[in-house]
């Protein structure tokens, strides 16, 4: 699957969620979708998504600052929506399957959710770069380039 197709599919999924739930807040969307969020000590792990008996959980490292927790929540929500049956820790430990595409999709999902098009449009007549806009939305600068700026 090409990069553009992945971005389009991800962007469409995010746009649909924002339209349906009238918010881009990952916590509110997770709650509306009955996804349980657990803040817990995870050491060096930022977070992960799991399921148990068809119940989805987002685990977030409570040692992170609130901005990072929000990004991790958005990223893991991306896994819950885009990859609901994929067990990435299992894949990493037990297969040769590359999880890079899955992680890239979850990062793209988080970026599209936290910087929806209406926020970008609000900055059209300013000199702010995508990196400055991303920082104000809690997106790590290394991931700002994942935002699809096509109209």
Buried (B, 14 or more C-beta within 10 A) or exposed (E): EEEEEBBEBBBEBBBEBBEEBEBBBBBEBBEBBEBEBEBEEBEEEBBBBBBEEEEBBBBBBEBBEEEBBBBBBBBBBBBBBBBEEBBBEEBEEEEEEEBEEBBBBBBBBBBBBBBBBEBBEEBEEEEBEBBBBBBEBBBBEEBBEBBBEEE
